[in-house]
Amino acid sequence: MEDPDNNWAGLVATGDAFVGSYTFDPTVPDSWPDNPKYGLYTSEASVFSLVVGNWHAAVSGSNCGIGIRNVEGHRSVFDITAIGFESMGMSVSELVVNLSSYDGSVFTSDALPTSPPPLELFRHRSLDFQAADRVRIRGVLESLVLAPEPSSLLLYLLAGGSAFRRAWRVRSRRF
């Protein structure tokens, strides 16, 4: 956790586990149908919920979505993203669950998977979010579960206590 001004004190602390869910409409079309390497799937039915320590958020609609990148022989990426929202008085610019494989063998297309991709196929598994005042919280994804709910995918995200680290943030950084 990086919180130079200590704005999140009492809400989130280093070592806090996270748990969340993402529900979406599996019939939603790709927002970028002409791009065979990148799929973006958003709908008004999407809901991304997350609890970290004493902080919780729920984002819905077009502010959240699933991104699939498939560059065979190079990279496979599965992202769940929420952007530009406020929760519990805190402004969050980006919240991302990212699964990345660097050999491009996980997906055969940019189509939306109807079940969670096998976690062990991804070398990089993280939760990352950035908030106002240079705050950044990162975690390591340890499990991904499909819950039996008709027409939706519910992903539970769990991180171990050692998943977060504290450091002073000087500049913004992205994966």
C-alpha positions as CSV (number, residue, x, y, z in Angstrom):
1,M,0.0,0.0,0.0
2,E,1.3,3.4,-0.9
3,D,-0.4,6.3,0.9
4,P,2.0,9.2,1.3
5,D,-0.5,11.5,3.0
6,N,-2.0,8.7,5.2
7,N,-5.5,9.5,3.8
8,W,-6.6,5.8,3.9
9,A,-5.6,5.3,7.6
10,G,-8.3,3.3,9.4
11,L,-9.8,2.1,6.1
12,V,-7.0,0.0,4.5
13,A,-3.8,-1.3,6.0
14,T,-0.8,-3.2,4.7
15,G,-1.7,-6.9,5.0
16,D,-5.4,-6.5,4.6
17,A,-7.0,-9.3,2.5
18,F,-9.4,-8.4,-0.3
19,V,-12.5,-10.1,-1.5
20,G,-14.7,-9.1,-4.4
21,S,-17.1,-10.1,-7.1
22,Y,-17.8,-9.2,-10.7
23,T,-21.2,-9.9,-12.3
24,F,-21.8,-9.3,-16.0
25,D,-24.0,-10.2,-18.9
26,P,-22.3,-12.9,-20.9
27,T,-24.2,-12.0,-24.1
28,V,-22.8,-8.5,-24.3
29,P,-21.0,-7.9,-27.6
30,D,-17.4,-6.8,-28.0
31,S,-17.1,-3.0,-27.9
32,W,-14.2,-3.3,-30.4
33,P,-15.4,-5.9,-32.9
34,D,-12.9,-4.8,-35.6
35,N,-9.9,-5.5,-33.4
36,P,-9.1,-9.2,-33.3
37,K,-6.5,-8.9,-30.6
38,Y,-8.4,-6.9,-28.0
39,G,-12.0,-7.4,-26.7
40,L,-13.8,-5.0,-24.4
41,Y,-17.0,-6.0,-22.7
42,T,-19.2,-3.5,-20.8
43,S,-22.9,-3.4,-20.0
44,E,-25.3,-1.6,-17.7
45,A,-25.8,-5.0,-16.0
46,S,-22.1,-5.2,-14.9
47,V,-21.3,-4.8,-11.2
48,F,-17.9,-4.9,-9.6
49,S,-17.8,-5.1,-5.8
50,L,-14.7,-5.0,-3.6
51,V,-13.9,-5.0,0.1
52,V,-10.4,-4.3,1.4
53,G,-10.0,-3.9,5.1
54,N,-12.7,-1.5,6.2
55,W,-13.2,0.0,2.8
56,H,-15.8,-1.2,0.3
57,A,-17.0,-0.2,-3.1
58,A,-19.5,-1.2,-5.7
59,V,-19.3,0.1,-9.3
60,S,-21.8,-0.6,-12.0
61,G,-22.7,0.0,-15.6
62,S,-20.3,1.4,-18.2
63,N,-17.7,2.4,-15.6
64,C,-16.7,-1.3,-15.3
65,G,-15.9,-4.0,-17.8
66,I,-13.8,-7.0,-18.8
67,G,-10.9,-6.7,-21.3
68,I,-9.4,-9.6,-23.1
69,R,-6.1,-9.2,-24.9
70,N,-4.9,-12.1,-27.1
71,V,-1.6,-11.8,-29.0
72,E,-0.7,-15.4,-29.8
73,G,2.9,-16.2,-29.0
74,H,3.3,-12.9,-27.1
75,R,0.7,-12.1,-24.4
76,S,-2.7,-13.2,-23.0
77,V,-4.4,-10.8,-20.6
78,F,-7.7,-10.9,-18.7
79,D,-8.6,-7.6,-16.9
80,I,-11.6,-6.7,-14.8
81,T,-11.6,-2.9,-14.5
82,A,-13.6,-0.1,-12.8
83,I,-12.8,3.5,-13.5
84,G,-13.6,6.9,-12.1
85,F,-15.8,6.4,-9.1
86,E,-16.1,7.4,-5.4
87,S,-16.8,5.2,-2.4
88,M,-16.9,6.0,1.3
89,G,-15.6,9.5,0.5
90,M,-12.6,8.3,-1.4
91,S,-12.0,9.0,-5.1
92,V,-10.7,6.1,-7.1
93,S,-9.4,6.6,-10.6
94,E,-8.8,3.0,-11.6
95,L,-9.4,-0.5,-10.0
96,V,-8.0,-3.4,-12.0
97,V,-7.9,-7.2,-11.4
98,N,-5.2,-8.4,-13.9
99,L,-4.2,-11.9,-15.0
100,S,-1.4,-11.9,-17.5
101,S,0.5,-14.7,-19.3
102,Y,3.5,-13.7,-21.3
103,D,3.4,-16.6,-23.9
104,G,0.1,-15.8,-25.5
105,S,-1.3,-19.3,-25.0
106,V,-4.2,-18.8,-22.7
107,F,-6.8,-17.6,-25.2
108,T,-7.5,-18.5,-28.8
109,S,-9.3,-15.2,-29.5
110,D,-10.5,-12.0,-27.8
111,A,-13.9,-13.5,-27.1
112,L,-15.4,-13.2,-23.7
113,P,-14.9,-16.4,-21.7
114,T,-18.0,-17.8,-20.0
115,S,-16.1,-19.3,-17.2
116,P,-13.0,-18.0,-15.3
117,P,-9.8,-18.8,-17.0
118,P,-7.6,-21.2,-15.0
119,L,-5.5,-19.1,-12.6
120,E,-2.4,-21.3,-12.9
121,L,-2.1,-20.4,-16.6
122,F,-1.2,-16.8,-15.6
123,R,2.2,-15.8,-14.3
124,H,1.0,-12.4,-13.2
125,R,-2.1,-12.2,-10.9
126,S,-2.9,-8.9,-9.2
127,L,-5.3,-6.4,-7.9
128,D,-4.2,-2.8,-8.4
129,F,-6.0,0.4,-7.7
130,Q,-5.0,4.1,-7.8
131,A,-6.8,6.8,-5.9
132,A,-6.5,10.5,-5.4
133,D,-3.4,11.9,-3.6
134,R,-1.0,9.4,-5.1
135,V,-2.6,6.4,-3.2
136,R,-1.9,3.0,-4.7
137,I,-3.0,-0.3,-3.3
138,R,-1.8,-3.6,-4.7
139,G,-2.5,-7.3,-3.9
140,V,-1.8,-10.7,-5.2
141,L,-4.7,-12.8,-6.5
142,E,-4.7,-16.3,-4.9
143,S,-8.0,-17.8,-6.1
144,L,-10.7,-17.3,-8.7
145,V,-14.1,-19.0,-8.3
146,L,-17.1,-19.4,-10.5
147,A,-20.3,-19.1,-8.4
148,P,-23.4,-20.9,-9.7
149,E,-25.5,-17.9,-10.6
150,P,-27.5,-18.0,-13.9
151,S,-26.4,-15.7,-16.7
152,S,-23.6,-14.2,-14.7
153,L,-20.0,-14.8,-13.6
154,L,-19.2,-14.1,-10.0
155,L,-15.5,-13.9,-9.3
156,Y,-14.2,-14.1,-5.8
157,L,-10.8,-12.6,-5.3
158,L,-8.8,-13.5,-2.2
159,A,-5.4,-12.2,-1.3
160,G,-3.0,-13.2,1.5
161,G,-1.8,-10.9,4.2
162,S,1.6,-10.5,2.6
163,A,0.0,-9.2,-0.6
164,F,0.2,-5.5,0.1
165,R,3.4,-3.5,0.5
166,R,3.9,0.0,1.8
167,A,6.1,2.5,0.1
168,W,6.1,6.2,-0.6
169,R,4.7,7.0,-4.0
170,V,6.5,9.6,-6.1
171,R,5.0,9.1,-9.6
172,S,2.2,7.2,-11.1
173,R,3.0,3.7,-12.5
174,R,0.9,1.3,-14.6
175,F,1.3,-2.3,-15.6
